[in-house]
Amino acid sequence: MTESTKLDEPLGDADYDELEAFLGSNAVPQDCMDLEMLDGFLTAIVSGPELIQPSEWLPVLWSDSQRSVTPVFQNNEQAERILSLVLRLQQSIRQTLSESPTRFKPLLYHADPGGRDDRNPPEASAWCEGYMTGVLLREAEWEPLYAEDASRDWMLPIEALAYGDHDPEYLDWVDTEEKRLGMIDELPIAAVLICRFWQERNRTDSPNRAERRAQRREASRKGRQRLH
């Protein structure tokens, strides 16, 4: 079985370890996402208002500052293997959100209970930064979610954990360990509600889009008839 035929197969522990090791290796640019950030990034991509092709978001995975930089793969087989792992992770997130939302959990690196290492970001911030990076790929298209008070609030835990440690606007939400843990606890339901918002909106919009296409075809047909 080739890698390309296994995209519906969930990642096992060894697969996660392999992908994590590659993302932390010297084969990738220094600002490559780690596994936690990638999980948040892909969650936003599969949850959002429209389909985004891997050809657009893969360069952001490898380097957000230099979109033309790519990993140095050992060979084509390794490139295919790593791409397969990333796409399987994306598909797994999509299926969980759509089919088993109560089982959805962000992939988070837990903080050291003995003390925080200053070299590492606070817990959940990388996942949320990755999610917001995915949102910013379609910033204008995400505006309808921000336009409604209820759905706008769903973004709060994600934004607070992504930006709170360096943005005064969000600092009050994460300035104690208790508050941060409260925001982290809200992440799964927030991600599910956001995904559901776009799923329902896209289902509602689909007939309208089909109707508009039919109207355009009819107008085009009538225009051709007038020419003859």
KETI-658738 format. One record per atom (N, C-alpha, C): x, y, z. Coordinates in steps of 0.001 Angstrom, whole numbers, plus 500000, padded with zeros to 6 digits. Layout:
REM KETI-658738
XYZ;...
***
This chain:
REM KETI-658738
500851498809500000;500000500000500000;500890501245500000;500677502159499097;501472503378499046;500955504376500050;501796505406500362;501397506423501320;500135507148500871;500014507364499559;498909508159499039;497559507476499210;497561506165499480;496298505440499624;495894505290501087;496665505886502039;496401505672503451;496020506957504175;495523507947503473;495294509247504088;494162509221505111;493290508206505063;492216508094506045;492652507331507299;493873506848507302;494358506073508447;494867507013509539;494296506950510755;494759507839511838;496231507597512159;496877508612512668;498266508483513069;498368507705514375;499341506814514432;499647506120515673;500742506843516425;501086506340517592;502111506992518412;503435507113517669;503809506062516940;505071506100516203;505026507145515090;503857507313514463;503708508314513415;503855509722513989;503210509973515125;503343511276515783;504800511550516151;505472510534516685;506879510699517069;507734511023515850;507475510336514745;508248510564513523;508031511976512992;506784512414512953;506496513757512451;507065514815513382;506910514599514685;507450515555515657;508959515681515528;509628514551515358;511090514564515225;511519515306513963;510801515091512872;511171515771511629;510979517280511759;509851517701512360;509577519134512491;510566519824513422;511227519055514269;512232519620515165;513656519395514709;513831518890513501;515159518536513009;515808519693512244;517053519491511869;517774520497511078;517355520497509617;516460519587509242;516006519519507846;514995520607507513;514435521245508534;513401522260508305;513932523635508688;513332524713508157;513729526071508558;513542526291510060;514267527252510603;514228527484512050;512839527866512542;512056528546511703;510720528965512139;509627528001511677;509999526776511374;509002525749511046;508104525509512261;506841525229512014;505921524911513103;506340523622513795;506101523571515105;506247522286515788;504918521536515696;504855520363516274;503671519518516112;502435520163516745;502601520798517897;501454521433518551;500901522568517692;501787523413517188;501340524528516357;500696524020515071;501257522976514493;500688522391513279;499276521882513535;499061521258514686;497733520737515017;496714521878515079;497079522999515690;496183524142515728;495957524746514355;497019524842513587;496961525384512223;495994524573511363;496145523253511388;495284522395510575;493842522406511075;493655522575512385;492293522655512922;491565523858512343;492247524997512282;491629526188511688;491350525981510213;492278525355509502;492121525161508061;490920524284507744;490745523196508491;489617522300508194;488303522834508752;488355523838509625;487147524361510266;486591525594509597;487331526200508697;487030527542508240;485991527674507154;485853528894506628;484776529206505687;484935528597504302;486145528224503924;486315527663502590;487516526736502538;487544525894501527;488629524937501338;489918525664500979;491007525293501633;492330525823501311;493204524654500894;493787524743499723;494578523647499192;495937523543499899;496483522316500024;497802522144500640;498896522983499964;498766523220498671;499784524020497976;499883525423498543;498811525896499190;498836527225499807;499304527183501255;498833526188502019;499172526216503444;500468525481503796;500940524571502956;502191523870503278;503386524818503413;503551525802502519;504675526731502708;504626527472504039;503432527727504568;503290528409505855;503719527484506992;503466526191506842;503936525215507821;505455525250507926;506105525242506792;507570525165506801;508204526463507284;507653527608506881;508230528895507293;507235530001507019;506792530664508082;505824531748507908;506495533018507398;507812533117507562;508515534334507152;509110534235505752;509402533009505320;509997532815503994;509227531703503285;508184532101502571;507270531110502004;507922530247500912;509083530656500402;509737529882499344;510705528836499904;510903528844501231;511833527907501858;511125526582502130;511785525497501813;511206524168502028;512196523279502777;511732522180503366;512645521273504060;513662520653503109;514738520184503689;515751519450502924;515496517961503175;514716517357502281;514403515939502438;515576515087501971;515719513928502583;516792513017502206;516583512464500803;515324512226500460;514987511657499157;513478511824498933;513014511400497780;511591511520497460;510718510688498390;511265509552498827;510480508696499712;510216509391501043;511218510081501580;511002510793502835;510024511953502642;510151512658501532;509229513766501257;507786513265501191;507577512145500502;506236511578500390;505733511115501753;506614510543502556;506238510036503872;505805511190504790;506587512253504848;506265513369505733;504987514063505270;504838514255503971;503620514871503453;502407514014503796;502572512702503697;501479511793504036;501086511928505504;502071512031506386;501778512174507813;501019513474508084;501432514548507437;500765515839507633;499322515775507133;499121515188505959;497772515101505395;496885514147506189;497470513094506732;496695512185507578;496278512876508870;497163513708509410;496805514476510597;495651515430510278;495732516098509144;494656517002508727;493330516248508596;493365515104507946;492145514327507737;491585513814509056;492449513434509964;492007512946511264;491297514050512039;491844515252511999;491215516390512679;489857516677512050;489802516670510723;488545516944510016;487477515910510393;487844514649510381;486873513604510688;486393513681512130;487296513950513054;486900514044514455;485935515206514674;486245516365514110;485368517520514275;484001517288513649;483962516588512531;482710516395511808;481892515217512320;482587514133512693;481884512895513016;481865512564514508;482874512990515245;482956512680516679;483427513907517454;482672515002517386;483159516262517984;483409516182519479;482682515322520202;482905515218521646;484259514607521973;484897513987520984;486211513369521194;487354514292520794;487018515476520273;488078516367519802;488880516939520975;490200516865520865;491096517463521847;492288518080521119;492606519329521418;493827519902520843;495056519112521299;496018518997520429;497266518328520779;498167519363521452;498304519267522776;499045520276523534;500252519661524219;501343520428524233;502494520065525054;502236520602526455;502207519729527445;501899520166528802;503135520775529460;502871521818530241;503964522500530924;504591521588531973;505852521819532225;506573521071533260;505977521420534626;505428520427535340;504830520734536639;505826521258537652;507118521026537422;508137521508538346;508546522943538110;507961523569537084;508344524951536793;508377525174535304;508154526388534880;508103526711533464;509505527001532929;509838526379531838;511107526633531164;510943527874530305;511749528909530584;511607530179529860;511869530027528375;512523528957527971;512803528776526545;511591528250525802;510611527736526518;509431527168525888;508231528093526068;507316528125525087;506145528978525218;505201528451526289;504367529307526873;503386528847527855;502451527814527243;501864526996528095;501016525909527627;499875526412526750;499675525745525631;498591525972524665;498816527180523764;499823528007524032;500000529193523190;500410528805521772;501223527773521616;501656527370520277;500475526848519460;499609526046520096;498442525536519375;497563526692518909;497347527644519789;496479528772519460;497117529708518445;498421529881518513;499107530672517491;498981530002516123;499094528674516110;498910527955514857;497502528122514325;496516528050515209;495118528227514795;494925529606514186;495431530640514855;495252532005514350;496007532212513036;497112531518512845;497814531581511561;496921531031510454;496193529963510752;495241529424509784;494109530391509505;493607531055510540;492542532045510356;493012533168509441;494229533627509641;494737534767508882;494954534454507405;494978533175507050;495050532834505630;493792533264504883;492686533388505622;491416533826505035;490759534859505964;491526535855506355;491068536799507381;489731537446507020;489581537918505793;488340538586505394;487159537621505414;487391536368505000;486310535389504939;485835534970506332;486673535140507366;486294534799508730;485458535896509392;485303537045508755;484624538173509377;483200537860509845;482384537066509104;481026536792509595;480993536180510988;481995535395511354;482029534815512688;482260535899513735;483077536889513408;483358537984514341;482200538970514418;481315538940513455;480230539920513394;479106539621514379;479038538397514902;477989538013515839;478599537838517232;477949538416518244;478508538409519596;478777537002520103;477808536102519907;477953534743520446;479139534026519816;479199534028518489;480288533328517815;481623534044518013;481586535356518144;482824536107518411;483451535646519724;482614535346520723;483136534911522017;483856533570521930;483501532748520946;484166531458520813;485653531620520487;486006532729519884;487408532961519530;488238533430520724;487579533861521798;488315534448522918;489377533542523505;489071532283523880;490144531467524464;491303531248523509;491027531124522231;492096530911521253;492965532163521140;492326533316521015;493082534567520885;493817534912522176;493169534690523325;493801535016524597;495061534185524824;494990532903524496;496155532031524688;497223532262523631;496807532696522447;497774532976521388;498523534278521630;497797535298522118;498360536647522172;498535537204523581;497928536565524588;497863537168525913;499189537447526574;500216536689526238;501505536879526894;502311538033526315;501826538621525201;502547539770524635;501613540848524095;500314540745524403;499347541746523958;498499542164525152;498613543430525587;497858543882526761;496354543690526634;495824543677525408;494387543522525205;493875542201525767;494733541180525761;494309539844526197;494959539411527504;495840540218528051;496616539802529218;495737539442530412;494659540199530627;493808539949531793;493179538566531788;493119537932530619;492476536625530523;493427535477530878;494723535745530891;495693534665531121;496794535065532092;496522536067532958;497589536571533826;497759535758535100;496970534711535272;497200533761536364;497106532352535796;497693531419536513;497650530027536055;496219529511536022;495410529940537005;494012529510537047;493248529996535821;493462531248535435;492781531789534257;493240531078532987;494549530839532893;495071530149531702;494469528759531576;494415528030532674;493843526684532629;492366526733532258;491660527779532710;490261527928532328;490111528133530828;490977528942530244;490954529157528798;491283527871528042;492263527121528564;492644525853527920;491472524871527937;490760524821529051;489611523920529149;488535524260528127;488458525524527706;487434525954526761;487807525674525299;489063525342525046;489507525184523657;488732524126522870;488518522916523413;487828521904522590;486441522335522152;485625522833523077;484267523216522704;484280524428521785;485224525345522002;485323526510521120;485624526072519696;486586525161519536;486955524689518200;485779523981517526;485037523186518292;483886522464517732;482791523447517319;482495524425518155;481450525394517838;481814526233516620;483074526607516508;483522527384515339;483382526552514075;483812525306514137;483684524418512980;482225524252512593;481364524050513587;479936523870513321;479330525139512703;479775526305513170;479290527582512625;479512527633511124;480730527263510686;481036527350509255;480368526228508476;480254525047509078;479555523958508392;478107524354508104;477426524894509112;476025525276508931;475892526444507969;476796527385508058;476743528532507159;476990528105505715;477939527206505522;478238526751504162;477093525922503587;476411525143504448;475250524391503966;474134525333503549;473945526400504303;472913527388503980;473243528141502709;474536528440502537;474963529210501366;474989528382500102;475159527051500229;475329526220499037;474165526329498065;472890526230498508;471788526392497547;471793527762496889;472169528783497659;472217530126497085;473274530222496001;474429529594496253;475485529616495237;475044528866493994;474388527712494195;473898526948493048;472862527750492267;472003528459493008;470980529266492341;471620530400491541;472639531013492120;473309532098491391;473993531577490136;474598530376490235;475226529799489044;474191529521487967;473021529001488384;471954528730487419;471468530017486773;471369531075487566;470931532360487025;471947532898486013;473220532721486319;474241533191485378;474196532392484082;473996531061484209;473917530234483001;472715530644482154;471577530908482819;470371531302482092;470570532653481405;471202533592482108;471457534900481493;472398534768480312;473403533878480459;474333533670479356;473626533040478162;472721532073478443;471986531421477357;471113532426476615;470413533286477361;469562534286476731;470383535286475926;471573535587476432;472432536505475692;472876535921474369;473182534609474396;473578533969473135;472413533931472166;471197533724472680;470030533677471815;469791535035471133;470033536111471876;469846537432471299;470835537719470186;472007537075470290;473041537311469268;472703536617467963;471863535578468023;471589534785466796;470358535293466078;
***
